[in-house]
């Protein structure tokens, strides 16, 4: 990861003057959805898994063990009803949309929604590697047929319906005013192979290859502004802690082997993003460093009001983690804590709105994007 910091260190001096202005405008936008100034982007297209999915998945189609997302207390903090988001409220992509003065992104599967300001193609349980690989290798934990390549197919179908496939193209077929946000993708691939004979190195190789192919396909369409999230330190999730031996812990109490796996994945992903920047010099390609943002928050939890780094807010089973994979959040046996803002983990795999908000701020304002998100905004502002 050190190479990425060196690669973009020169950008700091270029954006020193612009950053205070851009941060000020973003802070204003997050509290005021409309205003006299036009939003920097007219629309957002998002991709990813359950960390980004705003409603493409319901209880009946949820990933293994997490099949209650259409039930309360999901959505209880902000929306006050379930929205098929895997959290008590908003996700990172929701805070991004608000910061850019845009409405929340409707899920692609809601065909009646207004798609003029963007669409969310992310699917809970989705993988980087096509589903056929998991079927072929009898990896039955993967019950979600959609992968990142499926989301690309959906996106192409969406463009066709917008009239972007033929000779006559409307203004919505160019991406000068569109932000593409690729949420974390690939964590499920590793999770679905736990206990199998498929080595992690195979998952890493195939996963990175599929993600790179997906990003190339977007960039070949003329995408100019692209944010790609890395994996979080998945060893800090409650599910990982319940499955791993007690002696497999790192300095902050997470599962060390799993966190190393996520870190290694991200290192290779960043190298691929560097290659894509060379291949597509017209595009601004930003890496959102989920791993280090999350890790930093874990080490400074009190600063953000977090008192429970590992215990789930919504679950069952009592101490130490309040997590039972057979009675997860939303089931009749589970209940939610009264103070989710003090918890990082919501249901054992997904995070609370409070955590997603801090992560989003880390990306937008906290220096955990490379190059900085402010640089992307300044390029957009300069090019118009």
N, C-alpha and C positions, 0 to 999 in steps of 0.2 A: 504493500500500500504506500510505502514511502516514495516510490517512483512517481505515483500520481500526484503527491503533494509537490514534488520537485517540478513536475511537468507543468503545473499551473501556477507556480509561485509568482511568475512574472505578471500574472493577471491582476494580482492584488494592487500593484501600483497604478494600473490602468483604471481601476474601478474605485479608487479611494475617494474621489470627489463625488462620484455618482451614488455610492452606497447609502450615505445618510438620506439623500433625497428619495431613493427607491424604497428604503426601509420605511420611511415616513408614509409614503403613498400606500405601501402594503398594509401597514397597521391601520390606516384609515379605511382601506377597502375591506378589511376583515370585520369591521364593525358597521360598515354602511354598504349594503349590497348595490345601491345605486348612487349616482352622483353626477356632477357636471363633467368630470373627466371620463373619457371613454376607457373601458378596461383594456389592458395591454393585449389581451387575446379575445377573439370572438367566440371561441369554443375550445373544449378539451376533449380528447379521446383517450380513454384509460383502458388498461389491460392488466391482468394479473390473476391473483387467487383470492382467497377469503379476506385477506388484509385490505383488498381494494374493492371487492364485489359490493355493489350497492343495491342488489336485489335480483340478480340473475339466478340465484339459488333459493329454494324454499326448503321447508322441513323435509318434504318428500324426496328431495333430490340432493340433500346435504351429504357431506363426506362422512366416512365411517365414524360412528359414535357421537357425531355432532348433527343430529337430525331434528333439532327443536328450534331452529332459528326463527321460525314463524310464530313462536310463542313468547309471551312475556316471561322473564324480565328483559329479553333482548329489546333494545330500543327505548328502554324506560327513562333514561336520563335526559335525553334531548327531545326526541320525537314523541315520547310518552306512549308509544305503541310500537309493535314490531315492524321493521321495514325490510327484513331479511338481510340486515347487516349483522355480521358476527361481532357485536359489541353492545354495550349499553347505550351507545349514541353514535356520534360521528366518527368517521375514519380519516386517515391522512388525506385522502383525495377530497373529502368534503371540506377540510380546512384549506386545502389548496384552492378549491373552487371559490370559497368565500373570500380568500385573500386576493383573488384576481377579479372580484366583483361579478362572479358568474353564479348561476343557480347550481344546486346540487345536480350531479349527473344522473340522468335516468338510466336504468339497466336496459341493455339491448333487447332483452326478451319482452320488455313492455312496449309493444308495437304502437300503442296509442299515445305514448309520451311525446312531448315536444323535444325533438332532437336538434333544434336549431343552434343550441349553445353547447352541444356535445353529447356523447354517448359513452356509457361504461360497458366494456365487453368482458370484464373480469368475471371469473367463475370460482366460487368456493370449491376447494378440492382439486383445482386444476393443476396440471403438471407442465413441466417444460418438455419432457419426452412424450411423444404420442402414446395414447392409451394402449395401442396394440402391443407395445413392448411389455407392459405389465401383464396383459392377458397371456402373451406368449410364454412368459416366465412364471406363470401361475402366482402372480403377486396379487392376491385377492383383496388386500387392504384398499387397493385403488378401485373404488366403485363409481368414480366420476369419469365419464367418457371424454370430457372436454380437456384439451391441452392448449398451450399457447398457440399452436398451429390452428386449432379450431377457432380460436378468437380472431386469427388473421382471416380465416374463411368468412366468419361473420362480418368482419370489417369490409371485406371485398363485396359481400352481398349488400351491405348497407350502402356502399358507394354506388353500386349498380342501381339501387332503388332511388338514389338521389340524382340519377341521370349522369353519372360520372363514367359510365363504361363505354359510351358510344362516341361518335365524332363531335356531337354537340355537348359542351360541358358548361355548367353554370358556375357561378362564383364560389359556391361551396365545394367545388372539386379541387381547388388549390388550397395549399396549406400555409400560406403566408401569415395568416392570423390564427393559426391553430397550434395549441400546445399538446404534444403527445406525452402521456405519462404512463410509463410501464412500471407498475408496482412489483413488489418482490414476487419472484416466480422460481420454483425449483426446490423449495423446502419440502414440499409434499413428495417429490421424487425420492428424496433420501428417506423420508418417514415411511413410505410404502414398502421399502426394502428391508426394514429392520427385522432381524431374525432370519433373513433369507441368505442364499448362497451368492447373491449378486453383490459384487464388491462395490464399495463406495466410489472407487476410482472410475468404474464403468458408468455409474450414474453421473458423476461429475463431467466426464468427457462427453457423453451423449446429451446431457442437459445443457451444457455451455454451447455445444454445437447447434442445438435447436434454438436456443435463445438468440444466438448470433445470426442464424438464418432468418429468424423472425424480424430482427432489427434491420437487417439488410433489405428485406422485402419492404419495410416501411420507408426506409431512406431512398430506395429506388423509385418510390412514388413521389418523391420531392419533399419529404418531411424536412422542415428546417429547424424546429425546436423540439428537442427530445430529452426527456428526463428518464433515467433508468435506475431504479432502486436495486441495491444489493440485498443479500439476505440479512436478516437480523441475527443476533447470537442465539440461535434456536436452542442452545443448551440451557438458556435461562427460562424457558417455558416450563410450566408446571408438569406437563405430560412427560417431558424429557427427564425431569428430576425424579418422577415416580418410577421410571423404567430403568434408569442407570444405577450401577453399583454406588454405594455411598462414598467409596474412596475415589470415584471419578469426579472430582470437583476442581474448579480453577480458583483463582485468587478472589473472585467476587461471589463464590458459592454456586456457580452454574456448572453444568456438566461439561467438563473440560474437553473431552474427545469430540463432542458434538459441536462445540463452539469453534474448535480448530477446523473442523470440516467446513463449517459455514465461512470461516475466514479464508480458507484455501480456495473455496468456490469463488468468493468475491475477488480475490487477487487475480485469478485467471480471467474473470469477467472484465475487470478493469483493463487488462492487457488487450482484450478483444475490443473494448470501446476505444482504446487508443488507435488500434488498427482501423476502426471504422471512421475515426476523425480524419485520418490520412486519406482514406478512400472517398469520403464525402466531405470535403473541406467547406462546402457551402452551409453545412448543418452545424448547429450548436448542440453538442451531445454532452449532457451533464450526468455525472454519476452521483446518485444520492446514497451516501454512506450510512446505511441503516445500522450496520454492525457497530461502528464506533459511536454513532449517536446514541443508540440503546445502551451500549456499554458505559458511556459517560453518564447517562441518566442513572444507571444502576449504582454507580459509585458516588453519586451526589443526590440520592433520593430525597433526603430531607429538604433540600433546596427547592424541590418541586412539590413538596407536600406528600410524598409517597412514604407510607409506613409499612406496607406489605409488598416486598419485592417478588415473592414467589407464591404465596397463598392466593388462591382464586377468590374473587369476590362472589362469583356465582357458581355454585357446585354443591357437592355433598361429601360426606365422609369424615368431616371434622379435621382436627389437626393431624399432621402438620400443614397439609396443603389444601384441605377442603376440596379434594378432587377424587372422584371415582369415575373411571372411564365407562362404567356401565350405568351410571346415573348422572349424566352431565347436565349442564345448565339448560333450563327450559323443560326438563323432565319433571314428573310429579314428585320425585324424591329430592329435587334440588331447590335451593333458595338463594336469594341474593343478599349481599351485605347492604347495610343502610348508607354506607359512605364509599361508593366506588372510586371517588376521586383520590382516595388514599391507597388504592391498589394499582399495581401495574398489570397484573394478569386478570382478565375478566372471567374466562371459562376454562382455563387450563392450556389453551393453545392460542387464543386471540386476546387482544389487549383492551383495556378500558378506554373510553373516550378521553379521559384525562391524559393517559399515556400517549395516545395517538396525537393529541394536541401538542404535547411537548415535542414529540418526534417531528411533526410538521413544522413547528417553529424552528427546530434544529436544522431542517432542510432549507427553509425559506430565509431565515435570519441568522442561524447559529454557526455557519461556516462548515456544515457537514455535506455540502454539495461541492463537487469539483468538476469544472470550474464553478465558482459561486453562482447561486441562482440569480443574484443581482447582476452578474455578468450577462446571463441569458436575457434578462429584462432590458439591460442597456443595449444589447445588440438588436433586440426587437425594436426598441425605441429609436435607435439610430437608423435602422432600415425601414421603419414605418410599417 
